[in-house]
Amino acid sequence: MELFDIVKRIFDKKPTLWEDISKNDKIRNFFMVNRIMAIQFPVQANQFNKLKVTPNQVVDWWHDTLSSKFTRAPGWVYTQTKKSGAKKNDKSNTSKNFEDAEVFISHKFGVSMRDLKQLKIFYPDKYEDWMESVSGQIGVKIK
């Protein structure tokens, strides 16, 4: 049985549907069920992350507790995820190539390329102005 089939049945009040879920399915999906429930109930979910807990009994507890409060799966169970095909509005894709200036700065001041990339991410406007200034000083054309 898949994760969201179990999640739907957690909130269902029909005991026959819950009894159809095997012990192994509960154990296999324990981590993700607990993680989903941590969205709304972080303290309880954290307590269930202890080492000596029985996973299938924890999933049963979630069912017993939440099926009395909810008639169906609430909206917080289905959080929105990032779509893989979506276009990024990242300035780094449209920015100019300052490779020569970056290499110069890296060698001259002992700054790692990783630090320069972080500067580019967190301060894109200041970074671009700085790179244009350095490129002009060392006589390199911006690509």
C-alpha positions in Angstrom: 0.0 0.0 0.0 1.3 3.5 -0.9 1.9 6.4 1.5 -1.0 8.5 0.6 -3.4 5.6 0.6 -2.4 5.2 4.3 -2.6 8.9 5.0 -6.2 9.0 3.6 -7.2 6.1 5.7 -5.7 7.7 8.9 -8.4 10.3 8.7 -11.2 7.9 7.8 -13.6 6.8 10.5 -14.4 3.4 9.0 -12.4 0.8 11.1 -12.7 -1.9 8.3 -10.6 0.2 6.0 -7.9 0.7 8.6 -7.8 -3.0 9.5 -7.0 -3.8 5.8 -3.6 -2.1 6.2 -0.9 -4.6 7.0 1.6 -4.3 9.8 4.5 -4.2 7.3 2.8 -1.3 5.3 2.5 0.7 8.5 6.2 0.0 9.4 7.4 0.8 5.9 5.5 4.2 5.8 6.1 5.2 9.5 8.8 7.7 8.8 6.8 9.6 6.1 3.6 9.5 8.1 5.3 10.9 11.1 6.9 13.6 9.0 3.6 14.6 7.4 2.0 14.8 10.8 4.9 16.9 12.1 3.6 19.7 10.0 0.7 20.2 12.3 1.8 18.3 15.4 5.5 18.8 15.8 5.8 18.1 19.5 4.0 14.7 19.2 5.9 13.7 16.1 9.2 14.6 17.7 8.4 12.3 20.7 7.8 9.5 18.2 11.2 9.9 16.7 12.8 8.1 19.8 14.7 5.0 19.1 12.6 2.5 21.1 9.3 3.2 19.5 7.2 0.6 17.7 6.4 2.1 14.2 3.1 0.3 13.5 1.7 1.3 16.9 2.7 4.9 16.2 0.8 4.9 12.9 -2.2 3.3 14.8 -2.0 6.1 17.3 -2.1 8.7 14.6 -5.2 7.0 13.2 -6.9 6.7 16.5 -6.3 10.3 17.5 -6.9 12.1 14.2 -9.8 10.1 12.9 -11.9 11.5 15.8 -10.9 15.1 15.0 -11.1 15.1 11.2 -13.7 13.8 8.7 -11.2 13.8 5.8 -7.6 14.6 5.2 -7.0 18.3 6.0 -5.1 20.7 3.6 -1.9 20.8 5.6 -1.3 17.1 4.7 -0.8 17.9 1.1 1.9 20.6 1.1 2.9 22.1 -2.2 6.2 21.0 -3.7 8.4 22.6 -6.2 7.6 21.6 -9.8 10.5 20.2 -11.7 9.6 21.7 -15.0 9.1 25.2 -13.7 11.3 28.0 -15.0 13.5 29.7 -12.5 13.5 33.4 -12.0 17.1 33.3 -11.0 19.3 36.2 -11.9 22.4 34.0 -12.2 20.9 32.5 -15.5 20.7 35.9 -17.1 23.8 37.5 -15.6 27.0 38.2 -17.5 30.0 35.9 -17.5 32.7 37.3 -15.2 34.9 34.2 -15.3 38.2 36.1 -15.9 37.5 38.6 -13.2 36.6 35.8 -10.8 39.8 33.9 -11.5 41.8 37.2 -11.0 40.1 37.9 -7.6 40.5 34.3 -6.5 44.3 34.4 -7.1 44.9 38.0 -6.0 43.0 37.9 -2.7 42.9 34.2 -1.9 39.1 34.0 -2.1 37.7 30.6 -3.0 35.3 30.2 -6.0 32.7 28.9 -3.6 32.8 32.1 -1.7 32.4 34.1 -4.9 29.4 32.0 -5.9 27.8 32.6 -2.5 28.4 36.4 -3.0 26.8 36.1 -6.4 23.7 34.4 -4.9 23.2 36.6 -1.9 24.3 40.0 -3.3 23.7 39.8 -7.1 23.5 43.6 -7.8 26.6 44.5 -5.7 28.4 41.4 -7.1 27.7 42.4 -10.7 28.9 46.0 -10.1 32.1 44.7 -8.4 32.8 42.3 -11.2 32.3 45.0 -13.9 34.6 47.3 -12.0 37.3 44.6 -11.7 36.9 43.6 -15.3 37.4 47.2 -16.4 40.5 47.6 -14.2 42.2 44.4 -15.5 41.2 45.2 -19.1 39.0 42.2 -19.8 35.8 42.4 -21.9 32.7 41.1 -20.3 31.2 38.2 -22.1 
